[in-house]
C-alpha cells in the first residue's frame, strides 16, 4: 500500500461526500440517523482521516439517499489513470 496515495484518495472522497451532504441540506447528524454510521465516523471520513469498509460505503450512500456510484461520480485524479 502507498500511504501517501491512499490518504489523497480518502481526502478526495471525503470532499465529495461533504459536497453531496451539504447540497442535500443534511447535517452529519442527519446522515448518521439515516444510516448505521455514527457522526464521529462520518466526520473522520469527510476529513480524509479514516479508511472504511465497503459496507460502510454502502451505508453512507443509503444515508445520503444516493446510488453508490453517485458518490464516485466525480473527477477523481486517480481515476484518470484508467482513461
C-alpha positions as CSV (number, residue, x, y, z in Angstrom):
1,X,0.0,0.0,0.0
2,X,1.1,3.5,-0.7
3,X,0.1,5.5,2.3
4,X,0.5,9.0,0.7
5,X,-1.5,7.9,-2.4
6,X,-4.2,6.3,-0.2
7,X,-4.5,9.4,2.0
8,X,-5.0,11.6,-1.1
9,X,-7.8,9.4,-2.3
10,X,-9.5,9.4,1.1
11,X,-9.4,13.2,1.2
12,X,-10.8,13.4,-2.3
13,X,-13.7,11.1,-1.4
14,X,-14.4,12.9,1.8
15,X,-14.7,16.3,0.0
16,X,-17.1,14.7,-2.5
17,X,-19.2,13.2,0.3
18,X,-19.3,16.5,2.2
19,X,-20.3,18.4,-1.0
20,X,-23.2,16.0,-1.6
21,X,-24.3,16.1,2.0
22,X,-24.3,19.9,2.0
23,X,-26.1,20.1,-1.3
24,X,-28.8,18.0,0.2
25,X,-29.0,20.2,3.2
26,X,-28.1,17.4,5.6
27,X,-26.1,17.7,8.7
28,X,-23.7,14.9,9.8
29,X,-26.3,14.1,12.4
30,X,-28.9,13.7,9.7
31,X,-26.8,11.3,7.7
32,X,-25.9,9.3,10.9
33,X,-29.5,9.0,11.7
34,X,-30.3,7.7,8.2
35,X,-27.6,5.0,8.2
36,X,-25.7,2.8,10.5
37,X,-22.6,5.0,10.8
38,X,-22.0,7.3,13.7
39,X,-21.4,11.1,13.4
40,X,-17.8,10.8,14.5
41,X,-17.0,8.3,11.8
42,X,-18.8,10.5,9.2
43,X,-16.6,13.4,10.3
44,X,-13.4,11.4,10.0
45,X,-14.4,10.2,6.5
46,X,-15.3,13.7,5.3
47,X,-11.9,15.0,6.6
48,X,-10.0,12.1,4.9
49,X,-8.9,10.8,8.3
50,X,-10.5,7.4,8.2
51,X,-10.3,4.5,5.8
52,X,-13.5,2.5,5.8
53,X,-15.1,-0.7,4.6
54,X,-17.2,-1.3,1.5
55,X,-20.2,-2.0,3.8
56,X,-19.7,1.5,5.4
57,X,-19.5,3.0,1.9
58,X,-22.9,1.4,1.1
59,X,-24.4,2.7,4.3
60,X,-23.1,6.2,3.6
61,X,-24.8,6.1,0.1
62,X,-28.0,4.9,1.8
63,X,-27.8,7.7,4.4
64,X,-27.4,10.3,1.6
65,X,-30.2,8.7,-0.4
66,X,-27.8,8.3,-3.4
67,X,-26.8,5.3,-5.5
68,X,-23.3,4.3,-4.5
69,X,-21.9,5.2,-7.9
70,X,-23.0,8.8,-7.4
71,X,-20.5,9.0,-4.5
72,X,-17.8,8.2,-7.0
73,X,-19.2,10.2,-10.0
74,X,-16.6,12.9,-9.8
75,X,-13.3,13.9,-11.5
76,X,-11.1,12.0,-9.0
77,X,-7.5,12.4,-10.1
78,X,-6.7,8.7,-9.5
79,X,-9.5,7.6,-11.8
80,X,-7.9,9.5,-14.7
81,X,-5.2,6.9,-14.8
82,X,-7.6,4.4,-16.3
83,X,-8.9,6.6,-19.1
